[in-house]
Amino acid sequence: MDSGDWIALSSAVIALISMIVSIIFSIKSSAASKQSNLHAIESNRIAIGQTETSLREQILNTRTRSEDAALRITDYLAGRDRSDLKDHELSHLDVLENAWRSSIEGNLNAYEDACGKYIDKKTDPERFRKLYINEIKTICDPKRESYARLLHPDSTSNFQAIWRVYKEWHQHE
């Protein structure tokens, strides 16, 4: 073998070794990429769970606030009729009722936020439906006087996400 053959042979061996090394690193890179994707999926599930927990806490907190405001009104009236109240008592009752209305609006805003996250697919849709189907139906019930002032089903409503979810789930009824 002359020097040209040796050079060609050594070039072929080097190319073969380079190809083997490239294949090994490609396989390892692919495995690492798959593992990274699995971690990303798991991180996404955790983030969705945290979002759902946060939404639920927000709804429960606003509901508690509205229930507390309603109880304060009931306690303040203590069986008395509005017509029996003096001017300063009516003024205080107005403050209590404004706080109650504000807390109802806060509760609806929490549901609006939750429904928006559902629409944007930032929650698990199946779990969200199971958790909120009856609550959304109750909220949108026109007989619910506490919500009627704020929650009207037309395009001017500030709560379009709630109505969109309601219609998606209850349109067939």
N, C-alpha and C positions, 0 to 999 in steps of 0.2 A: 504494500500500500504506500502510495506516495503521500506527500504532505497535503495535497488537495483533497484526497479521500478522507484523511484524518480530520481535516477541517470540516468537511461535509458531515462526517459521522458525528463529530462532537457537536455540531450545530443541530443535528437531528435529535441527539440525546438531550441537549439543553432545551430544545423546543418541546420534546415529549415531557420532560420534567416540569417545564413551565405550564404545559397544558394540564398535567395531573394536579399541580398545585392550584391552578385556577379552578379546576373542578371541585377540589376539596373546599376551597374558600367559598365558592359559589354555593355549595351544599350547606356549609356552616352559615353563610349569610341568609340563605333561604330559611333555615331553621330559626335563626335569630329573628328574622322578620315575622315569621309565623308566631313566635313567642311574644313578640312585641304587639302584634295584632290582638292576641288573646288578652294581654294586659290592658290594652286600650279598650277592648270590649268590656272587660271587668270593671275598669275605671268608669266607663260610661254607665254601667248598671248601678254602680255605687252613687254616682252623681244624680242619676234619676231617682234613686231611693231617697237621697238627701233632699232633693227638690220636693218629692211627694210628702216627706215628713214635714218639711218647712211649710208647705201649703196647708197641710192638715192642722198644724199648730196655729197658723195664722187664722184659719177659719174658726177653730175652736176658741181662740182668744177673742175674736170679734163677736162670736155668738155669746160668749160669757158676758162680754161688755154690754151687749144689748139686753140680755136677760137681767143683768144687774140694774140697768137703767129702768127697765120695766118694773122691777121690784121696788125701786125707790119711789116711783110714781104711785104704785099701789100702796106702799107704806105711808106715803105722804097723804094720800086721800083718805086712807083708813076708813073706807065705807062711806065717806062723805060724797055728795054730789058736787060737781063743778059749780053749779049755781049757788051752792051754800058757802062758797069761799069768798073771803074778803079780797080787796084789791091787791094787797101785798102778798096774800096767799096765791092768788091767781098768777101774779108775777113770778113767784117761785115755781109754781107748777109749769109755767111756760118755759122756764130755764130747764127744768127736768125733762119736759117733753122734747125740747130742742136737743138735749143730750141723747135722748132715746132715738130720735130720728137720725142724728149723726151716727150713732152706733149701728143702726140698721144699714145706713149707707156704707159704713165701713165693712160690715159683714158682706154686703153685696159686692163691694170692691174685692174682697178676699176671694169670693166665688168667681168673680170675673177674671181675676189673676189665674186661678186654678184652671178655669175653662180655657183661657188663653194658652196656658202651658199644654193642656190636652190637645188643642187644635194644632199647636206648633210641634207636636209629637215629642215633648220634653218630659212626658210621663208615660208609664206603661198604660196603654189604652184600655186593656181588659181590666186591670186592677182599678183604674180610675173610674170606669163605668160601674163596676161592682160597688165601689165605695160611695159614689155620688149620684147614682141614678135616681134614687128616691128623694134625695135632698134637692136636686135640680128640679124635679117634678113638683115638689112642695113649694119651692121658691116661685116658680112660674105659675102656680095656681092663682087664677084671678080672684079667688075668694080670700086670699091672704091680704088683709087690709094693710098690714104693716109694710108690705113691699109694694103695694099697688101704686102708691104715689111716685115711686122711683122706677119701677120695673114695668114699662109698657112695651108691648111687643112690636113696635114699629121701628122704622129706620132712624128715628131720633133718639132712641134709647141709648143711654151711656153704657149699657150692659149687653152689647152685641154678642160677645163670646158666650155668655150664659144662654141667650136665645138660640144661638147657632147650635150649641150642644143639645139644648132641649129639643129643638126641631129634629136633629139627627136621631135622637133616641126615642122621641115620642110622636113623631109625625104620623105614624101609622095608626095611632090611637084615635 
